[in-house]
């Protein structure tokens, strides 16, 4: 598995990472979570991403692989208010408690990165939330502070000295951050984690993804249909397996400035296929150009700006 430097953190992480959203939201059985995570670790995937807002995800990951803690880089997210915690959303109080709770749930003494989970730019400008992460960093509870989000807020976060890592949306149906955030992140040596790198399987159409995927799937499916691409247009023909998951993941990993792309799955077979796809390396340049051109053309025809999806 290819390793990439996570910006100025200096951490070396696998190009493919594990996203902990689905195992939480879909209530995946603990044995299945352990099977998937241990398989990924055994095959070179050393990046694990979760969040306080993914129900049960932190606990499931902690129970599954905390005994292998020195083998992976661990990321969680915070900022929202919860019934079992004091404080309002984005307050120092709630962030401090969320960090401490994450350490307990994940059965570790530190997080490698803690991200503010998609707050508005105004929250970043206020400063309290960022300062709370700096305090947690200085206390040794987290190693690096970061932000998860898109568009103008992510660009603002990239300009903050305290922010070492940004998680953002980059995929075949979500390309706005490629031209805005990624160049700035490279300039400032910020590590980039990509969420939804396979566009929530937009090629399957609306209504084919369970539960929490629904909102993103609708937007991505509509964009994908408007782009009008087929695998053959990109030089991929034949074969018994749908090539779109492979094409989508390789497109994301081909973008300059991307460190790691996190894919959430509850299926060990999909985990294996993701590893195989990542191992194939970047897409050919003409395929990348065709995807970029199709996005730009469809966006222009729509008459609206296709912003990054939070």
N, C-alpha and C positions, 0 to 999 in steps of 0.2 A: 504494500500500500504506500503510495506516494505521501511524503510528509512535506508540509509547508510551514513556514515561519508565520506565527500569528502576530504580525506587525511588531511593534516595539516591545511587546511582552517578552519576546524571545522564545516563547513556547513553540515547540515543534509538534504540529498536529496533523492528523490524517486528512487528506483531501475530502474524504467522505466521513461524515459524522452521524451520530444517532440523535434524532429529535424525539424527546420524551412526551410530546403532546398526545399522540394517539393511544399509547398504552395507559395514559391517565383518563382521558375523556371517554374511551371505549371500554374501560373497566377490564383490561386484559388480565387474565389469571397470572398469579405470581410466578408459577413454574414456566409459563411461556415467556414472560419478561426476562427471567434468568437465562432461559435457553437462547434467546435472541442476543442479549447483551454479552454473554460469555462467548457465543459464536463470533460476534463482531470483534471482541477483544482478541480472541485467538487468531483472527485473520487480519490484524493490523489496524483496525479502527480504534483510535485512542481518544476520541472526542465525544463527550456525552453532554447533551443540552436538555434542560428541563426548566420548570418554572413553578413558582408558588401557586399560580393560577391554573395549573393542570391538575385536576383533582386526583390525588393518589399517586401521581407520577414520582415525586421526590421519594416517597416511602418505598415504592416498588423498586426504584433504582438502588436505593440504599440497601434494601434487603437482598437484592440480586448480586451486586458486585462490590459492595463496600470492602470486602475482604481482598479485593484487587485494586484498592484505591491508588496505589503508586503506578498503575499501568495506564491511567487515563486522565485527561484534562476535563475538569468538571465545571459546568456553567449552569447557573440558575438565574431567575428573574424575579423582580420584586417591585413593590410600589403601590399595588392596589390595597384597599382596605379589606379585612376579613372579620367575620363575626367573632372569632376567637382571639383577636388581637386588639389592643388599644390603639387609638390614633386614627386620623383621617388619611385618606389616600394621599400618597406622595409626601407625607410628613416624615420627619426624622424618626419619630416614635415608631411608626408602623414599619419603616424600613429596617430599623435596628432589630425589632422583634422578628421580622420576616427572615433576616439573615440568621439570627440565632435558631429559629425554628428549622430553617433549611439544613443547618449543620446537624441538628438532631435527627431529622428525617433521613438525611443522606448518610448518616453515620460517619462523619468526617470531622476533622478539626479545622478545615479550611476549604473554601471554594476558590478555584483558580480565577474565575471571573463571575461577578454579579452584575446583571444588567438591569437598568430601569426599563420596565416592561411597557413600552409604547405610550409614554406620557406625551402630552402636547408640548410644543416648544415653550409655551409660557411657564410650564413647570420647570423646565431646564433653566430658563432665564431667571426665575426666582432664586434658584441656587440651593434651597434647603435639601432637596432630594440628592443632588450630586454631592453636597457636603456630607450627607449621611453615609454615602458610599465611601468617601475619602476617610471618614472616621473609622469605618469598618476595616478598610485597608490598613490604616495605621495601627489598628489593634490586632492585625494578623488574622482576622477572620476571613478576609478575601485577599487575593493577591492583586487583582486588577478590577477597575471599575469600567462599566460600559453602558451602552444604550441600545435598546431594540426598537427600531422604528424606520420610517421612510421619509422621503421627500424633504421638505424644508427643515423639519425638525431634526432629521438625521444629519443634514448638512451643518446645522447649528451645533449639534453634539460633536461633530468631527472637529470643530474649532475650539473645543474646551480642552485645556491641558490635562484635566483629570481623567478624560475618557480615552482609554487605550484600545477599546474593542467596540465595534458596532455590528449588530445583527440586523439584516435588512432583506428585502425581497428582490431577487433576481432570478428570472426564468424566461422561457420562451414567450410567455404571455405577460411579462412584467419587466419591462426593460428601461424604465425611466431612470432608475438609480445607476445604470451602467454609464450614462453620459454625465451624471452630476456628482453623485456621491463617490463612486469608485475612484475617479481621478484624484479627488481631494483626499481620500483615505490613503492612497498611495503617496501623495505628497507629504502627508503628516505621519506616515508609517503606522497607520491604524489597522489592526487586524479586522478582517471582514468575515463574519459568519453569515451564510445565506440560508434564510428560511424559505420553505416552499419551493425548493429548486426544481421539482418536477411538476410544478404548476397544478398541484392537486389533480393530476391525471385529467386535464381539461379535455383531452381528446375523447374521453368517455361520454361527455355531454352532461347536461344539467340533470341532477337527481340521482346520479350514479355513485355518489360518495356519501358515506354515512355521517350523521350527527353534525359535529362542529365544523365540518368542511363546507357546509352548504353555501354560505355567503361568498366565500372565495371561489368556489367551483362555478357559481353562476357567472361571475365577472370573467373568470378565466375561460370558461367554455364559450362565452359570447365572443371574446376576443379571438380565441383559437379558430372558431368558425369563420370569423371575418377575415382572418389571415389567409385562409384557403390553402394551406400547405398539405402535402402528402409526403410520406417518407420517400417516395420515388423522386419527388422534386429535389430532395437533398442527397440523392445517390444511394438510398437504402431500399433494396427490393428483396422480395422473397423471404423465406424463413418462417418457421412455425410460431414464433413468438413476436408479439407486437413490438416493433422497434422504438416506439415513441418514448417509453420510460428511459431507455438508453440514450436516445438522442437528446432528450430534455436535460438529463443529468450532465451529460458531456458538454452541452451548450453552456450551462451554468459554470461548470468547472473550467471552461475555456476563457472566461472573462478575466482580463487583467485586473489584479487587485483582490480577487476572491481568494480567501484562504481555505475555507472549508464549507461544504454544503451539507446541511443536516437533513436527513430523510427519516421520517418517523414511519415505523411499520409495526404491525402486530403479527407478521407472518415471517417465519424463519426463511422460507424459500425466497421471499422478496428481498430479505437482507442479503442473501447469497447473490441474487441477480444484481443488486446495487453495487456490490463489491466488484463483480465481473464488469459492469458498465464503467465504473470509475477507472478500472485498470486499463481500459482501452485508450485513455488519454484524451486530449482535446479533439473536438470535431475538426474535420477538414475545413480550411478557411472558406472555401466556396459555400459550404453548408451553413457556416456561421453567417456569412454575408447574406445568404438567401433568407434566413430567419429574421435577421435584422431588417432587411428590406421589406419583408412581408408585414412585419410589425409596424414599421413607419408608414407604409402605404395604407394599411387598414386604419391606423390611428388618424391619418389625414382625412380619409373618406368619412370617418365617423363625425368629424367636426368638433371633437372634444379631445382634451389632453388625457392620455392614459397614464394616470399617476400610479406610483407604487402603492400596493395594497397593504395596509397596516395589519 
